[in-house]
Amino acid sequence: MTKLGFVCVIAAATGCGGHDGPCDPAVPSDCDHGQVCEQVTGSSTPACFAPVELHGRVLDLATHAGIAGARVVAVDVNGAAASGVAISAADGTYALQVPAERATGGAPAAFPITLRTDAAGYQAFPGTIRQPLPIDVATAVMMSGSYVVQSALTDVGLLARTPAAAGALHGHVEAPADHVGVLVVAELAGKGAAAIAARDGDYAIFNLAPGHYTVTAYARGHVYAPAELDVAADTKLDLALASDKPGSLSGQINRVDGKAATGTSVIAFVESTFDPLTGRGVPPPGLRAPASGPPSITGAFTIDGVPPGRYVVVAAFENDGLVRDPDHCINGTADVHVQVAAGQTAAGGTFKVTGALAVMSPGATQADAVTTAPMLTWADDAGEDDYAVDVFDALGQRVWNTTIPGVSGGTPAVAYGGPMASGMYYQFRVTSTKTQGTGTTCELSRTEDLRGVFYVP
C-alpha cells in the first residue's frame, strides 16, 4: 500500500481529509497528501478528500494501438467542461482528475459526465454520428489513495482523419480569477474547431487546414480579445482578457405534450461549431439556464454572463423527461440562432420541447448488466408510423440499427441483434417517426441522451 493509501485508510472516517480547517476549492494548497477540496452534499462547508480520477486509454479504432499526446477532458450533460485536461502517455493511457460533490465520508455523489478527446491526425470525439455514453463518477472505487473510475467507458477510440490536416494552434489563455472553464474556437470560413483549455490556460487545437483564422476564447462572465492569424503546421497564439462586459440572452420554452415532466435546461452552442444534422455543437463552459441545480426552466429563461458572439440556443439535454422537439414538419422547431453584443441582452428566441420516449429496459434508470442479447423496450408514442432504433458502443460506434413498425396500445420492443463483447457498454436510442401524405418523414420524439445503457460483464 502506498503512503497516501495508508493515510486514507486511517482517515476514512473523516473522508480521507488531511486538512482539519476549512478549505477553498479554488486553492489547491488548502489540502494535504494530494487531496482536493470539494463541496459536501447537504453542507455549505467544503472539505478535503481523496481525488476522483478517470483512468483509461485513447486508441486508434483501426489498429487498437495507443495514441500519444491526446487531450482528454470531462464534460457535463450540457457539454460544459467539468475538469481540466489530461494528456495521454506513449501507450495511450491517461488519468483525468474530475471535481465531484462528496458524501460526508468522501464517496463521490452521482454525477454523469462524458469525455471529449482530441489528437493530431484524428477526428475529435464525439463527432457527428459518434456520440459518447455517460459515465457516473459515483461508480468510482478507492484505489491507492484515489477514487478511480476505469471501464470500457473510460477508453476512447479515435478515427484517423483522411486526408489529415497538419495545421495546429496552441498557446495560453489568460485564466479568469474565478476559475471558470474556457473554450477556444478557431474559425475559418464560418466553420469552427474548438478545444477546452486546461485549468492553467494551456490549449491546443489540432487538424486545422492552412488558412487565415479568427480565434476567440469564451468563458462565462468574461470577454476575451479575439485574434486573427495565419495557421500553418505549428502556430502559437496567446489570448488575453478584454475590458468589455459580457451580455446575456433571454428566450422562451414552449412544452408540447410534456407529460409529467416539470422543467428543463437551456444551453448555448458557439454557432460556428454547430452541426444541424445532430443538433449538437460546443458550448462555452457554464452557459446554462438555470445557472446551477436541477433542470427547472418551464417558460422564460435568461443566461447571464454570455461573451459576445453568435450562438445556437438549445434545450433539454439532461434526463428531465423532455427532449427538444425534433419535428421539423411543424413551426417552432427550427434552430434558434442569436448574436450577443458586449453588455447587451439578446433575444434567445422561442422553441419547443416535447416529452421524451421513456426507456423501459434495459437502462431505464442506470446501466444494466446483460448476459444475453436483451429485448429493447420503450414507451409507445402517439401517432407514429415507425421507430428507428440505433445502438452505439462505448467507443462511439454505431454497431447495430433497425426500423420497426409503430404499435397501437402496446409496448414497442425489438430484440437486439448486434455484438455482445465482454466488458463493453452499449446504449440504444429510439426515434419515433411519421410519414406525411407527401412522403416526407417527420421525427416526432426520441429517447433521452443518458438512458438505455447496458453492458456485458
C-alpha positions as CSV (number, residue, x, y, z in Angstrom):
1,M,0.0,0.0,0.0
2,T,1.3,3.5,-0.8
3,K,1.9,6.0,1.9
4,L,-1.2,8.0,0.7
5,G,-3.3,4.9,0.6
6,F,-2.2,4.2,4.3
7,V,-3.2,7.8,5.2
8,C,-6.6,7.3,3.6
9,V,-7.3,4.1,5.5
10,I,-6.5,5.8,8.8
11,A,-8.6,8.9,7.9
12,A,-11.5,7.1,6.3
13,A,-13.9,8.2,9.0
14,T,-13.2,11.9,8.0
15,G,-13.4,11.4,4.3
16,C,-9.6,10.9,3.9
17,G,-9.1,14.5,4.9
18,G,-5.5,15.7,5.6
19,H,-6.5,19.2,6.4
20,D,-8.5,20.0,9.6
21,G,-9.6,23.6,8.8
22,P,-11.9,24.9,6.1
23,C,-10.7,24.7,2.5
24,D,-11.3,26.6,-0.7
25,P,-11.9,24.6,-3.9
26,A,-10.1,27.3,-5.8
27,V,-6.9,26.9,-3.7
28,P,-5.2,23.6,-4.4
29,S,-2.7,24.1,-1.5
30,D,-5.5,24.1,1.1
31,C,-5.4,20.2,1.2
32,D,-2.5,17.9,2.1
33,H,-1.4,14.5,0.9
34,G,-2.6,15.1,-2.7
35,Q,-6.2,15.5,-1.6
36,V,-8.6,18.0,-3.2
37,C,-11.1,20.4,-1.7
38,E,-14.7,19.5,-2.7
39,Q,-18.3,20.5,-1.9
40,V,-20.1,18.2,0.5
41,T,-23.7,17.2,-0.1
42,G,-26.0,18.9,2.3
43,S,-23.3,21.2,3.7
44,S,-22.1,24.7,2.9
45,T,-18.6,23.9,4.1
46,P,-16.2,22.2,1.6
47,A,-13.8,19.5,2.9
48,C,-10.6,17.7,1.8
49,F,-11.0,14.3,0.2
50,A,-9.0,11.8,-2.0
51,P,-9.3,12.9,-5.6
52,V,-11.7,11.3,-8.2
53,E,-9.9,10.1,-11.3
54,L,-10.9,8.6,-14.6
55,H,-8.3,6.0,-15.8
56,G,-8.5,4.9,-19.4
57,R,-6.8,4.7,-22.8
58,V,-7.0,6.6,-26.1
59,L,-6.6,4.2,-29.0
60,D,-6.7,4.0,-32.8
61,L,-10.0,2.3,-33.7
62,A,-8.4,0.6,-36.8
63,T,-5.2,-0.7,-35.2
64,H,-6.1,-0.6,-31.4
65,A,-2.7,1.0,-30.8
66,G,-2.4,3.6,-28.1
67,I,-2.4,7.3,-29.2
68,A,0.1,9.5,-27.5
69,G,-0.5,13.2,-26.9
70,A,-4.3,13.1,-27.0
71,R,-6.1,15.7,-24.9
72,V,-9.0,14.3,-22.7
73,V,-11.5,16.4,-20.9
74,A,-14.7,15.6,-19.0
75,V,-17.8,17.5,-19.9
76,D,-21.2,17.6,-18.2
77,V,-24.6,16.7,-19.6
78,N,-24.8,20.2,-21.1
79,G,-21.5,20.0,-22.9
80,A,-19.7,22.3,-20.4
81,A,-16.2,21.4,-19.2
82,A,-16.2,19.5,-15.9
83,S,-12.5,19.0,-15.4
84,G,-9.1,20.1,-16.6
85,V,-7.2,18.4,-19.4
86,A,-5.3,15.1,-19.3
87,I,-2.6,14.3,-21.9
88,S,-2.3,10.6,-22.9
89,A,1.1,8.8,-22.5
90,A,3.0,7.0,-25.2
91,D,0.8,3.9,-24.8
92,G,-2.4,6.0,-24.9
93,T,-3.1,5.7,-21.1
94,Y,-4.3,8.8,-19.2
95,A,-5.5,9.7,-15.7
96,L,-8.0,12.6,-15.5
97,Q,-9.0,14.2,-12.2
98,V,-12.6,15.2,-12.1
99,P,-14.1,17.5,-9.4
100,A,-17.1,15.9,-7.7
101,E,-19.5,16.7,-4.9
102,R,-19.0,14.3,-2.0
103,A,-20.9,12.5,0.7
104,T,-19.8,13.1,4.3
105,G,-17.4,10.1,4.1
106,G,-15.8,11.2,0.9
107,A,-17.6,9.0,-1.7
108,P,-18.4,10.9,-4.9
109,A,-22.1,11.8,-5.4
110,A,-23.9,10.8,-8.7
111,F,-22.7,13.0,-11.5
112,P,-22.9,11.9,-15.2
113,I,-20.2,13.1,-17.5
114,T,-18.9,12.2,-20.9
115,L,-15.4,12.5,-22.5
116,R,-14.2,14.9,-25.2
117,T,-10.9,13.8,-26.8
118,D,-8.7,15.5,-29.4
119,A,-5.5,14.3,-31.1
120,A,-3.3,15.2,-34.0
121,G,-4.3,13.3,-37.1
122,Y,-7.6,12.0,-35.7
123,Q,-11.2,13.1,-35.7
124,A,-12.3,14.7,-32.5
125,F,-14.6,12.6,-30.3
126,P,-17.6,12.9,-30.0
127,G,-18.4,13.6,-33.6
128,T,-21.4,13.9,-35.9
129,I,-22.5,10.3,-35.7
130,R,-20.3,9.0,-32.9
131,Q,-21.7,10.1,-29.5
132,P,-20.4,9.2,-26.1
133,L,-22.0,7.1,-23.4
134,P,-22.4,8.6,-19.9
135,I,-20.0,7.8,-17.1
136,D,-21.2,8.2,-13.5
137,V,-18.4,9.2,-11.1
138,A,-20.4,7.7,-8.2
139,T,-19.2,4.3,-9.5
140,A,-15.6,5.1,-8.5
141,V,-13.8,2.7,-6.2
142,M,-10.9,3.5,-3.8
143,M,-7.5,2.5,-5.3
144,S,-4.1,3.6,-3.9
145,G,-5.5,6.8,-2.4
146,S,-7.8,7.9,-5.2
147,Y,-11.4,7.2,-6.1
148,V,-11.0,5.7,-9.6
149,V,-13.4,5.0,-12.4
150,Q,-12.0,2.6,-15.0
151,S,-14.0,0.6,-17.5
152,A,-14.8,0.3,-21.2
153,L,-16.5,3.7,-20.8
154,T,-13.2,5.4,-20.0
155,D,-11.5,4.1,-23.1
156,V,-11.8,6.4,-26.1
157,G,-11.4,5.2,-29.7
158,L,-10.5,7.7,-32.4
159,L,-10.8,7.5,-36.2
160,A,-7.9,8.7,-38.3
161,R,-8.6,11.8,-40.4
162,T,-8.5,11.2,-44.2
163,P,-6.9,13.2,-45.5
164,A,-5.1,14.5,-42.4
165,A,-4.7,18.3,-41.8
166,A,-1.4,19.2,-40.4
167,G,-2.2,22.6,-39.1
168,A,-2.2,23.1,-35.3
169,L,-2.8,26.0,-33.0
170,H,-1.6,26.1,-29.3
171,G,-0.9,28.6,-26.6
172,H,-2.1,30.0,-23.4
173,V,-5.4,31.7,-22.4
174,E,-5.4,34.2,-19.6
175,A,-7.2,32.2,-16.8
176,P,-10.1,34.1,-15.2
177,A,-9.7,34.7,-11.4
178,D,-12.9,32.8,-10.7
179,H,-11.5,29.7,-12.4
180,V,-14.4,29.2,-14.8
181,G,-13.7,27.0,-17.8
182,V,-12.5,28.5,-21.1
183,L,-13.4,27.3,-24.6
184,V,-11.1,28.3,-27.5
185,V,-12.6,28.4,-31.1
186,A,-10.6,28.8,-34.3
187,E,-12.9,29.8,-37.2
188,L,-12.3,29.6,-40.9
189,A,-15.0,30.3,-43.5
190,G,-17.7,30.1,-40.9
191,K,-16.6,26.7,-39.5
192,G,-15.1,26.5,-36.0
193,A,-12.8,24.0,-34.5
194,A,-12.8,24.1,-30.7
195,A,-10.8,23.0,-27.6
196,I,-11.3,23.2,-23.9
197,A,-8.4,24.9,-22.1
198,A,-6.7,23.3,-19.1
199,R,-7.2,25.0,-15.8
200,D,-3.8,26.8,-16.2
201,G,-5.0,28.1,-19.6
202,D,-3.0,25.8,-21.8
203,Y,-4.9,24.8,-25.0
204,A,-4.3,23.1,-28.3
205,I,-6.5,22.7,-31.5
206,F,-5.4,20.1,-33.9
207,N,-6.1,19.2,-37.6
208,L,-6.6,22.7,-39.0
209,A,-6.4,23.3,-42.7
210,P,-3.9,26.1,-43.6
211,G,-5.6,29.4,-43.7
212,H,-6.4,32.7,-42.1
213,Y,-8.3,32.1,-38.8
214,T,-10.3,34.2,-36.3
215,V,-9.6,32.8,-32.9
216,T,-11.8,33.6,-29.9
217,A,-11.9,32.4,-26.3
218,Y,-15.2,32.1,-24.4
219,A,-15.7,32.0,-20.7
220,R,-18.9,32.7,-18.8
221,G,-18.8,36.2,-17.2
222,H,-15.7,37.3,-19.2
223,V,-14.7,38.7,-22.6
224,Y,-11.5,37.9,-24.5
225,A,-9.9,39.9,-27.2
226,P,-10.2,37.9,-30.5
227,A,-7.2,37.5,-32.7
228,E,-6.6,36.8,-36.4
229,L,-3.7,35.0,-37.8
230,D,-2.5,32.5,-40.5
231,V,-2.3,28.9,-39.2
232,A,0.4,26.6,-40.5
233,A,1.9,23.3,-39.2
234,D,2.5,24.6,-35.7
235,T,1.3,28.0,-34.7
236,K,1.4,29.7,-31.3
237,L,-1.2,32.2,-30.0
238,D,-1.9,33.5,-26.5
239,L,-5.2,35.1,-25.7
240,A,-5.9,37.9,-23.1
241,L,-8.9,39.1,-21.3
242,A,-10.5,42.3,-22.5
243,S,-12.3,45.1,-20.6
244,D,-15.6,44.7,-22.4
245,K,-18.6,43.5,-20.4
246,P,-20.4,40.2,-21.3
247,G,-24.0,40.2,-22.4
248,S,-27.0,38.0,-21.8
249,L,-29.7,36.2,-23.8
250,S,-33.3,35.6,-22.9
251,G,-35.9,33.5,-24.5
252,Q,-39.0,31.2,-24.1
253,I,-39.6,27.5,-23.9
254,N,-42.9,26.0,-25.1
255,R,-43.7,22.5,-23.9
256,V,-45.5,20.2,-26.4
257,D,-47.0,17.1,-24.8
258,G,-44.6,17.3,-21.9
259,K,-46.4,14.5,-20.0
260,A,-45.2,14.5,-16.3
261,A,-42.0,16.5,-17.0
262,T,-41.8,19.7,-15.0
263,G,-38.7,21.6,-16.2
264,T,-35.7,21.6,-18.5
265,S,-32.4,23.4,-19.0
266,V,-31.1,25.6,-21.9
267,I,-27.6,25.9,-23.2
268,A,-25.9,27.9,-26.0
269,F,-23.5,26.4,-28.6
270,V,-21.0,28.6,-30.4
271,E,-22.6,28.9,-33.8
272,S,-19.5,28.0,-35.9
273,T,-19.3,24.6,-34.1
274,F,-22.9,23.7,-34.6
275,D,-23.9,20.7,-36.7
276,P,-27.6,21.0,-37.8
277,L,-27.8,17.2,-38.6
278,T,-27.2,16.2,-35.0
279,G,-28.3,19.4,-33.3
280,R,-25.1,19.5,-31.4
281,G,-22.2,21.9,-31.1
282,V,-19.7,23.0,-28.5
283,P,-20.9,25.3,-25.7
284,P,-18.7,27.6,-23.6
285,P,-18.5,26.1,-20.1
286,G,-21.4,27.1,-17.9
287,L,-23.6,28.9,-20.4
288,R,-26.7,27.2,-19.0
289,A,-30.1,28.2,-17.6
290,P,-30.6,27.6,-14.8
291,A,-27.0,28.5,-13.9
292,S,-26.9,25.6,-11.4
293,G,-29.1,22.9,-9.9
294,P,-31.7,20.6,-11.5
295,P,-33.5,21.5,-14.7
296,S,-36.2,23.9,-13.8
297,I,-37.0,26.1,-16.9
298,T,-40.7,25.9,-17.7
299,G,-41.1,29.1,-19.8
300,A,-39.0,32.2,-19.9
301,F,-35.2,31.8,-19.4
302,T,-32.2,34.1,-19.2
303,I,-28.5,33.1,-19.5
304,D,-26.2,35.8,-18.0
305,G,-22.5,36.4,-18.5
306,V,-22.6,35.5,-22.2
307,P,-19.4,36.5,-24.1
308,P,-20.0,38.5,-27.4
309,G,-20.6,36.2,-30.3
310,R,-23.0,34.1,-32.4
311,Y,-24.8,31.2,-30.7
312,V,-27.3,28.5,-31.4
313,V,-29.7,28.0,-28.4
314,V,-31.0,24.5,-27.5
315,A,-32.7,22.8,-24.6
316,A,-33.4,19.5,-22.8
317,F,-30.1,17.7,-22.9
318,E,-30.5,16.3,-19.4
319,N,-32.6,13.4,-18.1
320,D,-35.6,15.6,-17.4
321,G,-38.4,13.7,-19.2
322,L,-38.1,16.1,-22.2
323,V,-36.3,16.4,-25.5
324,R,-36.1,19.2,-27.9
325,D,-38.9,18.7,-30.3
326,P,-37.3,17.2,-33.4
327,D,-40.3,17.5,-35.7
328,H,-39.3,20.0,-38.4
329,C,-42.7,19.5,-40.1
330,I,-44.2,22.0,-37.6
331,N,-43.5,25.5,-36.6
332,G,-41.3,26.4,-33.6
333,T,-38.7,23.7,-34.0
334,A,-36.2,25.5,-36.2
335,D,-32.7,26.1,-34.8
336,V,-32.5,29.4,-32.9
337,H,-29.5,31.5,-33.9
338,V,-28.7,34.6,-31.9
339,Q,-26.0,37.2,-31.8
340,V,-24.9,38.6,-28.4
341,A,-23.2,42.0,-28.2
342,A,-21.0,43.2,-25.3
343,G,-23.1,44.4,-22.4
344,Q,-26.4,43.8,-24.2
345,T,-29.3,41.4,-23.8
346,A,-30.2,39.5,-26.9
347,A,-33.4,37.7,-27.8
348,G,-32.8,34.0,-27.5
349,G,-36.0,33.0,-29.4
350,T,-38.9,30.7,-28.7
351,F,-38.7,27.0,-29.3
352,K,-40.4,23.8,-28.4
353,V,-39.6,20.8,-26.3
354,T,-41.6,17.6,-26.1
355,G,-42.0,14.6,-23.9
356,A,-39.2,12.0,-24.3
357,L,-39.8,8.4,-25.1
358,A,-39.4,6.7,-21.8
359,V,-36.8,3.9,-21.8
360,M,-38.3,0.8,-20.1
361,S,-35.5,-1.8,-20.5
362,P,-32.5,-2.1,-20.3
363,G,-31.1,1.1,-18.8
364,A,-34.3,2.7,-17.5
365,T,-32.5,4.4,-14.6
366,Q,-28.9,3.1,-14.6
367,A,-26.7,0.8,-16.7
368,D,-28.0,-2.8,-16.6
369,A,-25.8,-5.9,-16.8
370,V,-26.9,-8.4,-19.5
371,T,-25.5,-11.8,-20.3
372,T,-27.7,-12.5,-23.4
373,A,-29.0,-10.2,-26.2
374,P,-31.6,-8.0,-24.5
375,M,-35.1,-7.1,-25.6
376,L,-35.1,-3.4,-26.1
377,T,-38.3,-1.8,-24.9
378,W,-39.7,1.7,-24.5
379,A,-42.9,3.6,-24.0
380,D,-45.2,3.9,-27.0
381,D,-45.6,7.3,-28.7
382,A,-48.8,8.6,-30.1
383,G,-49.5,8.7,-33.9
384,E,-46.1,7.2,-35.0
385,D,-45.7,5.1,-38.1
386,D,-42.3,3.7,-37.4
387,Y,-39.5,3.6,-34.8
388,A,-35.8,3.9,-35.8
389,V,-33.5,2.1,-33.4
390,D,-29.8,2.7,-33.1
391,V,-27.3,1.0,-30.8
392,F,-23.8,2.6,-30.0
393,D,-20.9,1.1,-28.2
394,A,-18.7,2.8,-25.6
395,L,-16.3,3.8,-28.3
396,G,-19.0,5.9,-30.0
397,Q,-19.5,3.5,-32.9
398,R,-23.0,2.6,-34.2
399,V,-22.9,-1.2,-34.1
400,W,-26.5,-2.0,-34.9
401,N,-29.7,-0.4,-36.2
402,T,-33.1,-1.3,-37.4
403,T,-36.6,0.1,-38.1
404,I,-39.8,-1.4,-36.8
405,P,-43.4,-0.5,-37.4
406,G,-45.3,1.5,-34.8
407,V,-47.6,-0.1,-32.3
408,S,-51.0,0.8,-31.0
409,G,-51.9,0.4,-27.4
410,G,-48.9,-1.8,-26.7
411,T,-45.2,-1.7,-25.7
412,P,-42.7,-1.3,-28.6
413,A,-39.9,-3.9,-28.4
414,V,-37.2,-5.3,-30.6
415,A,-34.6,-8.0,-29.9
416,Y,-31.1,-6.6,-30.0
417,G,-29.1,-8.2,-32.8
418,G,-25.7,-6.6,-32.5
419,P,-22.4,-7.6,-30.9
420,M,-22.0,-8.6,-27.3
421,A,-18.4,-8.1,-26.4
422,S,-17.4,-8.9,-22.8
423,G,-16.7,-5.7,-20.8
424,M,-18.3,-3.4,-23.4
425,Y,-21.0,-0.9,-22.7
426,Y,-23.8,-0.2,-25.2
427,Q,-26.7,2.3,-25.5
428,F,-29.9,2.1,-27.5
429,R,-31.6,5.2,-28.9
430,V,-35.1,5.3,-30.4
431,T,-36.7,7.9,-32.6
432,S,-40.4,7.8,-33.5
433,T,-41.3,9.0,-37.0
434,K,-44.4,9.6,-39.1
435,T,-44.7,9.8,-42.9
436,Q,-46.8,12.6,-44.3
437,G,-49.0,12.1,-47.4
438,T,-46.4,13.9,-49.4
439,G,-43.8,11.2,-48.5
440,T,-42.0,13.5,-46.0
441,T,-40.8,11.7,-42.9
442,C,-41.2,13.7,-39.7
443,E,-39.4,12.9,-36.4
444,L,-41.9,13.1,-33.5
445,S,-39.8,12.3,-30.4
446,R,-36.9,10.3,-29.1
447,T,-35.4,8.7,-26.0
448,E,-33.2,10.8,-23.8
449,D,-29.5,11.2,-24.2
450,L,-28.4,9.4,-21.0
451,R,-30.9,6.5,-20.9
452,G,-30.8,3.0,-22.4
453,V,-27.3,1.9,-21.3
454,F,-26.4,-1.8,-20.8
455,Y,-23.2,-3.7,-20.5
456,V,-21.8,-7.2,-20.8
457,P,-20.0,-8.3,-17.6
